[in-house]
Amino acid sequence: MMRRFASVVFAAALALSVAACGGDEPQEPPAPGQPDRVTVGVIAIVDVAPIYLGKDKGFFANRNIELELVTAQGGAAIVPAVVSGEYQFGFSNTISLFLAQSRNVPIKVVTNGVNSTGDPQKDFGGIIVKDPAIQSPKDLVGKRVATNTLKNIVDTSVKEIVRKDGGDPNAVDFVELAFPDMGPALEQDQVDAIFVVEPFVTAALANEGWRMIGAYADVDPNLCVAVYFTSTQLAESNPDLVQRFDEAMKESLAYADSHPDEVRAILGTYTQLNEETRNALTLPSWPSELNRDAIARLGELAVNDGLIPAAPDLSTLLP
């Protein structure tokens, strides 16, 4: 029964990457008296539920913003689209933005995106294993661990979790796989562990004997996994729009954090996850304010792991 449920969840989760709304045409300035048309690049995952909920509740319309949400496969597509002006704002994991800044990409964080739950036993992203011999993170030394993208927040998190447990993070062998492919790869022993986020966490743990041995919360209880950002050009040329977007997002994040049932319902509008799956998910935390200490900690890890040459300049990256 558990394996049947897991297969159903994985099948439903595959639809996350194809569920989309909106187009890809560059935005034109609004006509006088009309709302600002704003396109935001997002990923069709649980993490972005607040912006969909905020649009549905009118939080953006109330601030004279006509919001269009366009789904992409990941930050690799979203960052250049934001910088070029095709999107006015985008959603990306924090490490990707550190890497972009280190390469002089003109970006500016606007507001918070999604955080760890703070509970290592029940988080929306973590390391899953099935081998009984792997009892703790340090046992991953010399093992193959699946990450959705190399040199990103997932392998950064795995390395820190292993490091904290006394293992050598540089001795972990990372294998790049898409989230939907990770469960089957672990089942077939192609990898020894996977780091997945919801809904893949729920799917994996539905298999008998599969366990979570590390989570985002083990890196930092307040781990800032992702944020919303814009281009430096837009931040400087239209600060009023950026402020209104920030205010609408803050309201959306706070509302989502306090209305989990409505979050689960809105997930059904932009993904094909069924009600049973949505109700089983562990939802992230959605603080309305950026946790600068947690972001700075990620910057330190990015330097330690050799992803960036020096600590990110948070004074220019963050608002």
VOBA-1610 file (N, C-alpha, C; in pm, whole numbers, padded with zeros to 5 digits, always signed):
BEGIN
Met+00083-00120+00000Met+00000+00000+00000Met+00087+00125+00000Met+00193+00123+00083Met+00280+00240+00090Met+00350+00262-00042Arg+00393+00153-00107Arg+00460+00169-00236Arg+00364+00221-00341Arg+00237+00178-00335Arg+00139+00229-00429Arg+00120+00379-00409Phe+00111+00422-00281Phe+00096+00565-00251Phe+00217+00642-00301Ala+00336+00586-00278Ala+00458+00655-00322Ala+00458+00673-00473Ser+00419+00568-00546Ser+00420+00579-00691Ser+00319+00682-00739Val+00205+00691-00670Val+00104+00790-00706Val+00158+00930-00684Val+00226+00950-00570Val+00280+01082-00540Val+00387+01120-00640Phe+00477+01027-00671Phe+00582+01058-00768Phe+00522+01091-00904Ala+00419+01016-00944Ala+00356+01043-01073Ala+00292+01181-01074Ala+00224+01214-00965Ala+00162+01346-00956Ala+00267+01455-00954Ala+00377+01427-00885Ala+00482+01528-00873Ala+00549+01556-01006Leu+00549+01460-01095Leu+00606+01483-01227Leu+00537+01599-01297Ala+00409+01617-01264Ala+00332+01723-01329Ala+00372+01861-01283Leu+00446+01870-01175Leu+00487+02001-01123Leu+00564+02079-01227Ser+00650+02011-01302Ser+00737+02082-01396Ser+00665+02125-01523Val+00543+02075-01545Val+00472+02112-01667Val+00351+02200-01641Ala+00310+02211-01514Ala+00197+02298-01483Ala+00243+02441-01495Ala+00176+02519-01577Ala+00222+02656-01599Ala+00104+02746-01627Cys+00128+02878-01614Cys+00030+02975-01655Cys+00103+03096-01708Gly+00040+03169-01797Gly+00101+03291-01848Gly+00186+03266-01970Gly+00234+03375-02028Gly+00315+03366-02149Gly+00455+03414-02125Asp+00525+03445-02234Asp+00665+03483-02220Asp+00696+03613-02294Glu+00593+03696-02321Glu+00618+03820-02392Glu+00670+03927-02296Pro+00767+04009-02338Pro+00815+04118-02255Pro+00700+04213-02222Gln+00708+04272-02102Gln+00603+04360-02055Gln+00620+04501-02110Glu+00508+04567-02139Glu+00510+04705-02183Glu+00463+04794-02068Pro+00504+04922-02068Pro+00459+05012-01962Pro+00307+05021-01962Pro+00244+05033-01845Pro+00098+05039-01840Pro+00047+05171-01896Ala-00074+05167-01949Ala-00138+05289-01995Ala-00173+05373-01872Pro-00184+05503-01888Pro-00218+05589-01774Pro-00344+05540-01704Gly-00335+05531-01572Gly-00449+05487-01492Gly-00466+05337-01484Gln-00383+05263-01554Gln-00392+05117-01553Gln-00290+05058-01455Pro-00318+04938-01402Pro-00222+04877-01309Pro-00092+04837-01378Asp+00014+04826-01302Asp+00141+04779-01355Asp+00130+04630-01385Arg+00163+04593-01508Arg+00167+04451-01544Arg+00302+04396-01503Val+00300+04298-01416Val+00423+04242-01358Val+00428+04093-01383Thr+00537+04048-01443Thr+00559+03905-01466Thr+00664+03855-01368Val+00634+03742-01305Val+00725+03683-01207Val+00759+03541-01252Gly+00887+03512-01258Gly+00931+03377-01291Gly+00934+03291-01166Val+00862+03180-01168Val+00855+03091-01052Val+00880+02947-01097Ile+00886+02857-01001Ile+00897+02714-01027Ile+00771+02650-00969Ala+00709+02558-01040Ala+00582+02501-00996Ala+00603+02399-00886Ile+00641+02450-00767Ile+00666+02366-00651Ile+00591+02424-00531Val+00590+02350-00422Val+00519+02392-00301Val+00569+02527-00251Asp+00698+02552-00265Asp+00762+02671-00209Asp+00694+02803-00247Val+00639+02810-00369Val+00586+02937-00419Val+00435+02951-00396Ala+00376+02865-00316Ala+00232+02875-00289Ala+00190+03014-00241Pro+00270+03083-00158Pro+00225+03215-00111Pro+00196+03315-00221Ile+00275+03318-00328Ile+00251+03417-00432Ile+00123+03386-00509Tyr+00095+03256-00529Tyr-00032+03219-00592Tyr-00150+03255-00501Leu-00132+03231-00372Leu-00237+03263-00276Leu-00257+03414-00268Gly-00147+03490-00269Gly-00157+03635-00264Gly-00227+03692-00385Lys-00200+03634-00502Lys-00270+03678-00623Lys-00418+03651-00611Asp-00453+03531-00562Asp-00592+03491-00547Asp-00665+03580-00447Lys-00596+03623-00343Lys-00658+03705-00238Lys-00662+03853-00273Gly-00599+03891-00383Gly-00602+04030-00424Gly-00497+04118-00359Phe-00397+04056-00295Phe-00295+04137-00228Phe-00213+04219-00327Phe-00195+04168-00448Phe-00120+04241-00550Phe-00210+04342-00621Ala-00332+04301-00651Ala-00427+04392-00716Ala-00453+04514-00628Asn-00456+04491-00496Asn-00478+04602-00403Asn-00366+04705-00408Arg-00253+04665-00463Arg-00138+04756-00474Arg-00112+04794-00620Asn-00218+04784-00699Asn-00214+04828-00840Asn-00114+04747-00923Ile-00107+04616-00893Ile-00021+04524-00968Ile-00106+04416-01033Glu-00096+04405-01165Glu-00158+04296-01238Glu-00054+04187-01254Leu-00068+04081-01175Leu+00037+03980-01163Leu+00020+03866-01261Glu+00128+03832-01329Glu+00133+03716-01418Glu+00246+03626-01371Leu+00215+03500-01348Leu+00313+03404-01300Leu+00351+03309-01413Val+00480+03300-01441Val+00531+03216-01549Val+00624+03112-01488Thr+00599+02985-01516Thr+00681+02880-01459Thr+00801+02849-01547Ala+00913+02821-01479Ala+01037+02782-01546Ala+01090+02657-01476Gln+01188+02593-01537Gln+01245+02472-01478Gln+01328+02503-01355Gly+01386+02623-01349Gly+01470+02657-01233Gly+01533+02793-01250Gly+01619+02828-01152Gly+01682+02958-01150Gly+01770+02986-01270Ala+01824+02880-01332Ala+01911+02900-01448Ala+01837+02971-01560Ala+01707+02952-01568Ala+01626+03021-01669Ala+01569+03151-01616Ile+01540+03155-01486Ile+01473+03272-01428Ile+01568+03391-01416Val+01691+03368-01371Val+01784+03480-01349Val+01808+03560-01476Pro+01845+03499-01589Pro+01866+03580-01709Pro+01740+03648-01759Ala+01624+03586-01739Ala+01498+03648-01782Ala+01468+03772-01700Val+01502+03770-01572Val+01483+03888-01487Val+01581+03998-01526Val+01707+03961-01545Val+01809+04060-01579Val+01778+04126-01714Ser+01723+04051-01808Ser+01692+04106-01940Ser+01565+04190-01939Gly+01485+04180-01832Gly+01360+04254-01825Gly+01240+04177-01876Glu+01260+04053-01921Glu+01146+03972-01964Glu+01053+03945-01847Tyr+01110+03916-01730Tyr+01037+03908-01604Tyr+01079+04028-01519Gln+00986+04080-01442Gln+01022+04188-01351Gln+01080+04134-01219Phe+01033+04017-01179Phe+01080+03955-01055Phe+01095+03805-01079Gly+01169+03741-00990Gly+01188+03597-01002Gly+01209+03533-00867Phe+01197+03401-00865Phe+01214+03319-00744Phe+01337+03232-00764Ser+01429+03233-00668Ser+01550+03153-00683Ser+01605+03115-00546Asn+01674+03002-00541Asn+01740+02964-00416Asn+01855+03060-00388Thr+01888+03072-00262Thr+01983+03173-00216Thr+02123+03150-00273Ile+02168+03027-00277Ile+02302+02997-00326Ile+02318+03041-00472Ser+02217+03019-00553Ser+02224+03060-00694Ser+02246+03210-00707Leu+02183+03287-00619Leu+02200+03432-00625Leu+02339+03474-00577Phe+02394+03401-00480Phe+02534+03428-00441Phe+02627+03407-00561Leu+02604+03296-00631Leu+02687+03266-00748Leu+02671+03375-00855Ala+02547+03419-00876Ala+02523+03523-00976Ala+02593+03652-00938Gln+02582+03691-00811Gln+02648+03815-00768Gln+02800+03805-00784Ser+02856+03688-00753Ser+03000+03671-00764Ser+03048+03685-00909Arg+02955+03669-01003Arg+02987+03683-01145Arg+02939+03817-01201Asn+02909+03910-01108Asn+02869+04047-01143Asn+02737+04054-01219Val+02649+03959-01195Val+02516+03966-01253Val+02436+04070-01173Pro+02375+04169-01238Pro+02309+04278-01166Pro+02172+04242-01110Ile+02170+04187-00991Ile+02045+04143-00928Ile+02033+04202-00789Lys+01910+04205-00738Lys+01882+04259-00605Lys+01770+04177-00541Val+01795+04125-00421Val+01690+04055-00347Val+01583+04155-00305Val+01457+04114-00316Val+01346+04201-00279Val+01282+04158-00148Thr+01253+04029-00137Thr+01182+03983-00018Thr+01204+03834+00002Asn+01160+03785+00115Asn+01181+03644+00149Asn+01100+03552+00057Gly+01144+03426+00049Gly+01075+03329-00033Gly+01023+03210+00046Val+01115+03131+00103Val+01074+03012+00176Val+01187+02970+00271Asn+01149+02917+00389Asn+01246+02879+00491Asn+01221+02738+00542Ser+01322+02684+00608Ser+01307+02557+00678Ser+01198+02568+00784Thr+01138+02454+00817Thr+01040+02451+00926Thr+01105+02472+01061Gly+01237+02447+01068Gly+01307+02454+01195Gly+01307+02323+01271Asp+01238+02222+01220Asp+01228+02092+01288Asp+01300+01986+01204Pro+01417+01938+01248Pro+01490+01837+01170Pro+01412+01708+01148Gln+01314+01681+01235Gln+01236+01558+01222Gln+01119+01573+01124Lys+01086+01697+01091Lys+00971+01719+01001Lys+00995+01847+00922Asp+01072+01833+00816Asp+01103+01948+00732Asp+01060+01918+00589Phe+01053+02022+00507Phe+01004+02003+00370Phe+01114+01963+00274Gly+01238+01953+00321Gly+01348+01907+00238Gly+01451+01835+00323Gly+01502+01722+00273Gly+01601+01649+00352Gly+01659+01529+00280Ile+01752+01462+00349Ile+01824+01347+00296Ile+01748+01220+00330Ile+01718+01140+00229Ile+01645+01014+00247Ile+01736+00898+00208Val+01736+00795+00292Val+01813+00673+00264Val+01724+00551+00286Lys+01768+00437+00232Lys+01696+00312+00258Lys+01788+00202+00310Asp+01919+00220+00294Asp+02016+00121+00339Asp+02027+00125+00492Pro+01996+00015+00563Pro+02005+00014+00709Pro+02145+00045+00761Ala+02246+00024+00678Ala+02383+00050+00721Ala+02414+00199+00731Ile+02334+00281+00664Ile+02353+00426+00671Ile+02266+00478+00785Gln+02330+00503+00897Gln+02258+00542+01018Gln+02258+00692+01044Ser+02360+00760+00995Ser+02370+00904+01020Ser+02441+00969+00902Pro+02439+01102+00895Pro+02498+01171+00779Pro+02643+01137+00752Lys+02723+01115+00856Lys+02865+01086+00831Lys+02884+00955+00754Asp+02783+00868+00756Asp+02791+00743+00681Asp+02778+00765+00531Leu+02752+00888+00490Leu+02742+00919+00347Leu+02879+00941+00283Val+02984+00945+00363Val+03119+00958+00309Val+03148+00840+00216Gly+03189+00871+00095Gly+03215+00766-00004Gly+03091+00715-00073Lys+02976+00773-00042Lys+02848+00728-00101Lys+02802+00825-00210Arg+02707+00776-00289Arg+02650+00857-00396Arg+02520+00922-00349Val+02515+01054-00354Val+02398+01129-00307Val+02342+01210-00424Ala+02213+01196-00449Ala+02149+01267-00559Ala+02116+01410-00518Thr+02151+01505-00606Thr+02115+01646-00589Thr+02051+01693-00719Asn+01955+01783-00710Asn+01887+01825-00833Asn+01976+01910-00923Thr+02068+01985-00862Thr+02163+02067-00938Thr+02295+02070-00863Leu+02403+02049-00931Leu+02534+02055-00866Leu+02568+02199-00830Lys+02645+02215-00721Lys+02689+02346-00674Lys+02571+02437-00649Asn+02479+02388-00566Asn+02359+02462-00536Asn+02323+02442-00390Ile+02204+02486-00349Ile+02170+02482-00207Ile+02155+02338-00156Val+02119+02245-00244Val+02103+02107-00198Val+02237+02045-00160Asp+02336+02049-00249Asp+02463+01988-00211Asp+02535+02070-00104Thr+02511+02201-00101Thr+02563+02282+00010Thr+02506+02234+00142Ser+02377+02206+00145Ser+02312+02158+00268Ser+02364+02021+00307Val+02374+01931+00210Val+02423+01796+00240Val+02564+01802+00298Lys+02650+01882+00239Lys+02788+01894+00288Lys+02792+01943+00432Glu+02711+02041+00464Glu+02711+02095+00600Glu+02654+01994+00700Ile+02553+01921+00659Ile+02494+01819+00747Ile+02597+01709+00775Val+02669+01667+00673Val+02774+01566+00690Val+02887+01621+00777Arg+02927+01745+00751Arg+03034+01810+00828Arg+02998+01817+00977Lys+02876+01856+01007Lys+02832+01868+01146Lys+02830+01733+01217Asp+02813+01626+01139Asp+02808+01491+01198Asp+02946+01428+01208Gly+03051+01503+01169Gly+03187+01453+01182Gly+03242+01386+01059Gly+03171+01394+00947Gly+03220+01334+00823Gly+03289+01435+00735Asp+03359+01385+00635Asp+03429+01470+00539Asp+03334+01504+00424Pro+03286+01627+00415Pro+03189+01661+00309Pro+03247+01649+00169Asn+03378+01662+00157Asn+03441+01655+00025Asn+03451+01511-00026Ala+03420+01416+00060Ala+03425+01275+00021Ala+03289+01220-00018Val+03190+01308-00026Val+03057+01267-00073Val+03054+01281-00225Asp+03000+01181-00292Asp+02994+01179-00438Asp+02853+01222-00481Phe+02842+01342-00538Phe+02712+01393-00578Phe+02678+01353-00721Val+02552+01316-00738Val+02500+01275-00869Val+02383+01368-00902Glu+02388+01432-01017Glu+02282+01526-01055Glu+02164+01451-01116Leu+02048+01466-01051Leu+01924+01405-01099Leu+01808+01500-01073Ala+01709+01499-01160Ala+01588+01577-01136Ala+01512+01515-01019Phe+01443+01598-00942Phe+01370+01547-00826Phe+01281+01427-00858Pro+01203+01430-00968Pro+01116+01315-00996Pro+01191+01185-01021Asp+01320+01195-01059Asp+01398+01075-01090Asp+01470+01017-00969Met+01469+01091-00859Met+01550+01048-00744Met+01496+00925-00673Gly+01365+00920-00650Gly+01306+00805-00582Gly+01333+00675-00657Pro+01303+00669-00787Pro+01333+00548-00864Pro+01481+00513-00862Ala+01570+00614-00864Ala+01714+00587-00862Ala+01755+00523-00730Leu+01697+00570-00619Leu+01728+00510-00489Leu+01671+00369-00481Glu+01553+00351-00532Glu+01490+00219-00532Glu+01575+00117-00607Gln+01637+00160-00717Gln+01717+00071-00801Gln+01865+00070-00762Asp+01899+00131-00648Asp+02036+00134-00595Asp+02135+00204-00690Gln+02085+00296-00769Gln+02174+00375-00853Gln+02245+00483-00771Val+02183+00522-00660Val+02243+00614-00564Val+02219+00557-00425Asp+02294+00609-00327Asp+02281+00561-00189Asp+02191+00650-00105Ala+02169+00771-00149Ala+02085+00865-00076Ala+02033+00970-00174Ile+01924+01034-00137Ile+01869+01142-00218Ile+01835+01259-00128Phe+01851+01380-00180Phe+01801+01498-00109Phe+01684+01551-00189Val+01565+01541-00131Val+01444+01582-00201Val+01367+01685-00120Val+01279+01757-00189Val+01187+01850-00125Val+01046+01799-00151Glu+00949+01857-00081Glu+00811+01816-00103Glu+00766+01849-00246Pro+00684+01761-00306Pro+00615+01646-00250Pro+00695+01516-00250Phe+00821+01524-00291Phe+00902+01403-00303Phe+00945+01347-00168Val+00948+01433-00064Val+00976+01384+00070Val+00867+01286+00114Thr+00742+01329+00099Thr+00629+01244+00138Thr+00629+01115+00058Ala+00659+01125-00070Ala+00662+01006-00155Ala+00768+00908-00109Ala+00887+00959-00081Ala+00998+00872-00041Ala+00971+00804+00092Leu+00922+00882+00188Leu+00900+00826+00322Leu+00782+00730+00327Ala+00702+00724+00221Ala+00593+00626+00215Ala+00645+00486+00188Asn+00772+00474+00146Asn+00832+00343+00123Asn+00881+00283+00254Glu+00852+00159+00275Glu+00891+00091+00399Glu+01043+00090+00415Gly+01089+00135+00529Gly+01231+00133+00560Gly+01308+00257+00517Trp+01245+00343+00437Trp+01313+00466+00394Trp+01305+00568+00507Arg+01416+00637+00531Arg+01425+00727+00647Arg+01491+00859+00608Met+01456+00964+00684Met+01524+01093+00668Met+01633+01101+00774Ile+01758+01127+00731Ile+01869+01133+00826Ile+01929+01274+00836Gly+01871+01368+00767Gly+01918+01506+00774Gly+01821+01595+00701Ala+01808+01721+00745Ala+01710+01811+00685Ala+01767+01952+00676Tyr+01696+02037+00602Tyr+01735+02178+00595Tyr+01758+02235+00734Ala+01672+02197+00829Ala+01681+02252+00964Ala+01812+02216+01032Asp+01879+02110+00989Asp+02009+02073+01047Asp+02118+02170+01003Val+02097+02234+00891Val+02194+02335+00844Val+02177+02461+00928Asp+02054+02506+00942Asp+02019+02623+01023Asp+01869+02616+01047Pro+01824+02629+01172Pro+01680+02623+01199Pro+01601+02728+01121Asn+01666+02839+01089Asn+01600+02947+01016Asn+01646+02953+00870Leu+01696+02843+00817Leu+01756+02843+00684Leu+01666+02911+00581Cys+01720+03012+00517Cys+01649+03083+00408Cys+01683+03011+00279Val+01593+02928+00233Val+01619+02844+00117Val+01612+02923-00013Ala+01515+03013-00025Ala+01497+03086-00150Ala+01434+03222-00123Val+01448+03311-00222Val+01398+03447-00210Val+01339+03493-00344Tyr+01272+03608-00341Tyr+01228+03675-00462Tyr+01325+03788-00490Phe+01358+03809-00617Phe+01459+03907-00652Phe+01418+03982-00778Thr+01490+04089-00808Thr+01468+04166-00929Thr+01603+04206-00987Ser+01600+04279-01097Ser+01724+04329-01154Ser+01763+04459-01084Thr+01892+04486-01081Thr+01938+04612-01025Thr+01878+04729-01101Gln+01864+04711-01231Gln+01808+04818-01315Gln+01666+04854-01272Leu+01581+04754-01249Leu+01444+04782-01207Leu+01440+04839-01066Ala+01524+04785-00978Ala+01528+04835-00840Ala+01561+04983-00836Glu+01647+05027-00928Glu+01690+05167-00929Glu+01594+05256-01008Ser+01535+05202-01114Ser+01450+05285-01200Ser+01306+05295-01154Asn+01258+05193-01081Asn+01118+05194-01037Asn+01107+05142-00894Pro+01164+05215-00797Pro+01161+05170-00657Pro+01019+05160-00602Asp+00926+05240-00654Asp+00788+05235-00606Asp+00725+05099-00638Leu+00747+05049-00760Leu+00693+04918-00797Leu+00756+04809-00711Val+00885+04816-00691Val+00955+04716-00609Val+00900+04717-00467Gln+00873+04835-00414Gln+00819+04845-00278Gln+00679+04784-00270Arg+00596+04813-00371Arg+00460+04757-00370Arg+00463+04605-00383Phe+00553+04554-00468Phe+00566+04409-00480Phe+00611+04348-00347Asp+00707+04412-00283Asp+00757+04366-00154Asp+00644+04362-00052Glu+00564+04467-00046Glu+00454+04472+00050Glu+00352+04361+00024Ala+00320+04339-00104Ala+00224+04235-00139Ala+00278+04097-00105Met+00408+04075-00129Met+00468+03946-00097Met+00471+03924+00054Lys+00504+04026+00129Lys+00505+04011+00275Lys+00367+03971+00327Glu+00264+04035+00274Glu+00128+04000+00314Glu+00096+03856+00273Ser+00140+03819+00153Ser+00114+03683+00102Ser+00185+03578+00188Leu+00310+03604+00225Leu+00388+03510+00307Leu+00324+03493+00444Ala+00286+03604+00505Ala+00225+03597+00638Ala+00092+03522+00633Tyr+00015+03547+00527Tyr-00115+03481+00514Tyr-00096+03331+00494Ala-00001+03294+00408Ala+00023+03152+00382Ala+00070+03081+00508Asp+00156+03147+00583Asp+00210+03085+00704Asp+00102+03057+00808Ser-00005+03136+00807Ser-00110+03121+00907Ser-00236+03054+00854His-00236+03016+00726His-00354+02952+00667His-00311+02829+00586Pro-00260+02724+00654Pro-00211+02606+00582Pro-00317+02536+00498Asp-00442+02537+00542Asp-00547+02471+00463Asp-00566+02540+00329Glu-00558+02673+00329Glu-00572+02746+00203Glu-00449+02726+00114Val-00332+02708+00176Val-00212+02677+00098Val-00231+02545+00025Arg-00279+02443+00097Arg-00298+02312+00035Arg-00401+02319-00077Ala-00501+02404-00060Ala-00603+02419-00164Ala-00546+02489-00287Ile-00468+02595-00267Ile-00414+02670-00381Ile-00316+02586-00461Leu-00251+02489-00395Leu-00159+02400-00466Leu-00231+02325-00579Gly-00359+02300-00558Gly-00436+02228-00659Gly-00465+02310-00782Thr-00437+02442-00778Thr-00465+02528-00893Thr-00346+02542-00986Tyr-00225+02515-00939Tyr-00109+02531-01028Tyr-00021+02406-01035Thr-00063+02300-00968Thr+00000+02169-00984Thr-00111+02067-01005Gln-00074+01945-01035Gln-00173+01839-01051Gln-00168+01742-00934Leu-00120+01789-00819Leu-00120+01705-00699Leu-00263+01689-00650Asn-00303+01564-00623Asn-00440+01542-00578Asn-00455+01582-00431Glu-00578+01583-00384Glu-00606+01630-00248Glu-00537+01545-00143Glu-00536+01413-00162Glu-00471+01324-00065Glu-00323+01359-00051Thr-00257+01381-00163Thr-00115+01415-00162Thr-00093+01551-00097Arg-00174+01649-00134Arg-00158+01783-00077Arg-00173+01784+00073Asn-00268+01704+00122Asn-00293+01701+00267Asn-00182+01630+00344Ala-00103+01547+00274Ala+00003+01472+00341Ala+00135+01548+00346Leu+00147+01656+00270Leu+00274+01727+00261Leu+00313+01796+00391Thr+00444+01804+00413Thr+00498+01892+00517Thr+00523+02028+00452Leu+00454+02128+00500Leu+00468+02261+00442Leu+00590+02332+00498Pro+00653+02417+00419Pro+00767+02496+00467Pro+00721+02603+00565Ser+00816+02680+00612Ser+00787+02802+00687Ser+00799+02920+00590Trp+00709+03018+00606Trp+00712+03134+00518Trp+00717+03264+00598Pro+00829+03293+00663Pro+00841+03421+00735Pro+00831+03537+00637Ser+00773+03646+00682Ser+00759+03762+00593Ser+00885+03846+00587Glu+00977+03823+00680Glu+01101+03901+00683Glu+01221+03812+00653Leu+01320+03868+00586Leu+01444+03797+00559Leu+01522+03775+00688Asn+01578+03657+00705Asn+01665+03630+00819Asn+01810+03650+00773Arg+01863+03767+00802Arg+01995+03803+00751Arg+02106+03715+00807Asp+02092+03673+00932Asp+02195+03588+00992Asp+02200+03453+00920Ala+02082+03398+00890Ala+02077+03269+00820Ala+02133+03282+00678Ile+02105+03394+00613Ile+02158+03417+00478Ile+02310+03432+00483Ala+02359+03505+00584Ala+02504+03521+00599Ala+02570+03386+00624Arg+02504+03300+00700Arg+02559+03167+00727Arg+02572+03087+00598Leu+02473+03096+00511Leu+02482+03028+00381Leu+02597+03084+00299Gly+02620+03214+00310Gly+02734+03275+00240Gly+02865+03217+00287Glu+02878+03195+00417Glu+03000+03135+00472Glu+03019+02994+00418Leu+02911+02918+00411Leu+02920+02781+00360Leu+02959+02781+00213Ala+02905+02876+00136Ala+02939+02883-00006Ala+03088+02911-00026Val+03144+02994+00062Val+03288+03021+00055Val+03367+02897+00096Asn+03327+02833+00206Asn+03396+02714+00255Asn+03397+02602+00151Asp+03289+02591+00076Asp+03278+02484-00024Asp+03339+02523-00158Gly+03394+02644-00167Gly+03460+02687-00290Gly+03366+02729-00401Leu+03240+02757-00367Leu+03146+02798-00470Leu+03167+02943-00513Ile+03205+03027-00417Ile+03231+03167-00445Ile+03365+03203-00380Pro+03438+03299-00434Pro+03572+03329-00383Pro+03574+03407-00252Ala+03467+03481-00224Ala+03462+03563-00102Ala+03318+03573-00056Ala+03300+03613+00069Ala+03166+03626+00124Ala+03081+03719+00038Pro+02955+03686+00016Pro+02870+03772-00066Pro+02854+03909-00002Asp+02840+04010-00085Asp+02820+04146-00035Asp+02671+04163-00006Leu+02632+04131+00117Leu+02490+04137+00153Leu+02439+04279+00159Ser+02528+04376+00176Ser+02485+04515+00182Ser+02429+04563+00048Thr+02475+04503-00061Thr+02421+04539-00192Thr+02321+04438-00244Leu+02335+04312-00202Leu+02243+04208-00251Leu+02106+04216-00183Leu+02106+04240-00051Leu+01981+04241+00024Leu+01925+04382+00032Pro+01794+04394+00053Pro+01732+04527+00065Pro+01770+04594+00196
//
